[in-house]
């Protein structure tokens, strides 16, 4: 059961003024401690002036991390900024309605617009093998996407921390991932066309978030299901990372985050080189097909060629969901190894790959040509 009652909501920070759906900050009452605190410092560093130029949508579950994000935003927001609090009420817990009431009350105390949706996670099971956690996440982001569109918001903020990043990276390592997957969650990515998803607390440890909340005597909601070790992330958090930190690896989470940062830089460098190769050697034919010559690429590391082909798929907008590492490696062996391929081979997404004079052709026929 939650340990924070829904009526235990921090009072509106000094300096906030009512203004319909808008809230303004009186910076004359800002305390010097803000810049020294990791939470507010992260927001000042990550959120540029452009972010505040349109409504800012903030995903708030009622948990400690999202409450801290919202309260910190209240402290650093410029005058006239419009912040919209968005809450997804899942049908997975009996306390979900109380969580929603808590977040609604918090938004009201801060003078902010509040929007929510009941997300029927259990009813949305279409038998496709999607796990409960993955389905809840997909539906939650679909709600945030629609809420942003309804309000012309160009940025959506969520409260993932450095500890969440460490858990994500460890989860991907154990499940099996390539170098790009080791990078973990990105600080920012496209949520949908025209809308960016931003994780401004991704380098802030969870302990600093709790310190921020305690310094403000803030309340939050606790989700009892976070202690259920049957869920993969909870198992990693409580059984693996906690024991590592309490035992011989006190900096385990920080080490995983550093690994992710290093892997991200390497993945970015690899993709940059791959795109240069693509620019130098790929050409578009009159019929729309892409031709990649074999001779200049023979002898190159096949992993680099595979990355070049992945860049091709991305650039052309061809479906990537079912393209596995094995598909790219098979194509790279043909291109970089100069191997012969017989006829035309169909790849996921309807992309057809065949031989041409001195090279390989790639095309995605239109439905009437398939």
N, C-alpha and C positions, 0 to 999 in steps of 0.2 A: 504494500500500500504506500501511497505517497506520504512523505514525512513533512511536506510543506503544505499547510492549508491554503485553499484558493483565496481566502480573504487576507492572507498575509502578504500584501503587495507593498513594495517600497513606495514612499511618497514621491510625488513629482519633484524632480530635481529643481533646485532654485534656478531662476533665470528663464524657465520655460513659460511660454505664454499661450493661452488658448487662441486658436485661429482657425476654426473649422477643421479641415483635414490637414492644415499646415501647422508647423511648430517652429518657433524661432528661438535661437539661443542668445542669451545676453552674455557675451564673452567677458564682461567686466567682472563677473562673479566666478570665472574659471580659476581653479586653484592651481598653484605651481606643480602640484604632484602629478597632474595629468601626463606631462611629457615624460616623466620618470617611470610611469607605469607601463608594463609591457602591453596591456590590452589597449589602452588609449593610444599609446605610441604606435602600435601596429596599424590602427585605423588611420592615424594621421599620415603614416608612411604609405599605406596601400591605396587610400582613397583620394584621388586627385580631384581637382576642381570640376572636371568634366562629369564625374559621378553625381555631383549634386545639382547638375543642370536639369535633371528630369526627376520625376518621382522615384524614390528608392524603395524597393520592396525587400523586406527582411523576413526570412523564415524563422518563426519562433515556436518551438515545441512546448516551452515552459520549463525545460531542463536548465541546468546551471549554465552551460555554454551559450545557449541562445539568449537567455536572459542577460548575461553579461554583455553579449554583443549589442543587444538593444540599448541597455543602459549606457554603454560606452558611446554608442552613436549619439545618444541624447546629449552627451557631454561635448562631443567634438563637432556636431553638425553646425554648419554656418547659418546665419540668419536667413529665414525664408525657406529653408530646406523642407521638402515634403517627404516624410517617412511613412510607409504603409506597412503595418504588421500583418503578416499572413500566417495562418495556423491551419494545419491539416489534422483533422480529428479522425484517427484510425479506429476501426471497429475491432481492435485486437485486445482491448483492455476495458474493464469495467470503469476505470478511473478516467477514461478519455474525455468524458463530458466535463469533469472537474478541471482537467488540464486546460480545456478550451475556455472555461469560465475564468480561470486564473489569468490566462494570456489576455483575454478580452478586458479584464479589470486593469491589468498592467498598462495596456494600450490607452485605456481611458484616463488613467492617472497621469500618463505622460502627454495627454492631449493629442494622440495620434489616431489615424484611421485604422480600423481593424477589419480584416476580411478572413473568412474561414470556409472550409468545406468538409463535409462528412465524407471520408474516403472509405468505401466498402471494399476492403482488401480481401476478405474471405469470399465475398460474392464475385470477385473479379477473376477467380481461378478459372482459366480456360482450358486446363488440362494439358498445357504445353510444356510441363516440366519446370516451370518457373517457381523458385522457392518463395516462401512467404516474405522474407526480408527483401528480396529483389523486387517482388511485386509491390510491396509497400513503398519502396523507394521510387519505382517507376511512376506510380500513381501520385505520389507526393510532388515529384518534379513536374508532372503534367498539370497539377493544380497551380504550382508556382508560375509555370509558363503562361497559363490562361490568365491568372491574376495580373501578371505583368502586362500582358497584352490589353486587358480591359482598362488599365490605367496609364497606358503609354509609358510604362517604366522601362528603362533601358538597362538597368542593373538590378540583379537579385543577389542578396547577401545571405550566406549560410554560415554556421558557426563551427565548422570543423577545426579542431585544434591540432597541435603537433602530435599529441598522443593518438588522435584518430589517424593521422598520417602514418605513424609507426605501425599501428594495427593493420592498416591497409597494405602497407609494404610487406609485412610479415605474412599476411594472408595470401598475397599474390605469390610470394616465394614458395610457400608450402603447397599452394594449388598448382603451381607451375606457370612461369611467366618468362617473357623475354626481357631484354635490357630496357625497352620502353616502359614495360609494366612495372619495373623496379622504381621508376620515378614516382609512383604513387599518384595521389590526386594533384591536379594542377591548381595553382593559386587562382587562375581564372580560365574559363572556357566559355564557348558559346552554348547557351541554354537552348536557344532557338534563334532563327534569323532576326537580327536586330537587338537581341537581348543577351547580355553577358552574365554568367554566374560567377560570383566572386567569393573567395574564401579568405577574408582578411586576417583571420586568426590562425592560419595554418602553421605558422612558426612559433605560436605561443603555447607553452606547456599548459596542460590542464590545471596544474597546481597554481599557476599564476592567475588563471581565471577564477579559481576559488578564493584566492587572496583578494582579488578585485572585489568580489561579491561580499566577502566578510568585512572589508574596509567600509562598505556602504550599508552594512546591515541588511543586505538584500535577501529576499526569499526566492525560492524556486521550487519546482516540482521534481520529485524523484520517481523514476520509472522502475518498479520492482522487477520488470522483465529483463532489465540490464544485468541482473545477477544470475540469469538462467544460463548455465554453462552449456546447454544443448545447442545454443546458437554459436556459430563459429567465432564471431568477433568477441563475444563474451568469454568464450573459452580462451582465446588468445590473450585477452585483457587480464583475466583473473588467474588463469592457470600457468601462462607462459611469461608474459611481460611482467606481471607483478612479482612472480618468483625470481625472475632474472634481476629485477631492480632491488629486491630484498636480499638477494644472494650475491653471487660473484660479479654481476653486471649491473651496477647501479645506474649506469648511463645507457642502458639498452635502448630505450626509446629514442634518445638523442642520436645514438649511433645509427639507428635505422633511418631516421630522418636525414642525416648526413649522407648515408648511402643513396637515398632517394634523390637528393639534390645532385650528387655526382652522376648518378645514372641518367638523370634528366639532362644534364649538360652534355653528356656523351651522346645521348639519343638525339639531341638537337644538332650537335655537330655532325653526326652520321647522316641525319636527314638533309642537312645543308649540302654536304658533299654529294649525296644521292641526287638531289634536285639539280645540282650543277651538271652532273653526268646526264641527267634527263634532258636538260636544256641543250647540252652540247651534241647529243647523239640522236635523240628522237625527232622524228619529223612527221608531219601530217600529210596524208595523201589527198588527192582530189575527191576520193569517195568517202573521206572522213576517217579512214583507218590510220592507225599510228604504226610507223615502222621504226624498229630499233636495229641498227646494224650489228652484226656479230663480231666482225674482225676487231674493232677498237676495244672491245670489252673482254676478249679472250685473255685469260690469265689473271683477271682481276679477282679479288676475294669474292666468292659467291655470296657472302653475307651482305657485302656492299651492293652487289647487283640486285639481290633480293630487296634491299631497301629502296633501290632506284625503282623497281617495279611496283613496290607498295606506294611510292610517291606518284607513279603514273596512275594507279587506280584512284588515288585520292584526287589528283588533279582533274581527271576526266569525270569524276563524280560517279564512278562505277560502284555497285554495291560491294561493301567490304566486310559485312557481317559474317558471311560464310567463307571468306577467303582466309585460310589458315596459313601458319608459317610454312607448313609442308607444301602448299600450293606455290608460294613464292619461291621456296627453295628449289622445287622441281623446275620452274621456269628459269631460275638463275643458272641452274646446271646446263640448261639448253643454251642460254645466251653466253654465259661466261666460259663455258667449257667447249663451245663450238659443236655440241652434240647435234646429231640429226634428229629431227622429229618428223614423224610421218603424218601427212594430211593435216586436218584441222582438229583442234581439241577444244571442247567447250569447258569453260570455267564458271564457277558460281557467279550469278548475276547475269548470265547470258553472254559473257565476254568470250569471243572466239579468238583463238591463237593459232597461227599457222606460219608456214615458211614463205619467205619472199626471196628475191634475188639478193643474196648476201646478208639477209637479216630475218627478223621475226616480225610478223604483223599482228596487231591487236585491234579488234573492232567489237562494238556492241551493236548488232543489227537492230533495226527498228522492228516492232512486232510484225509488220507485214512482210519483212524480209527474213524473219526467223524460220 
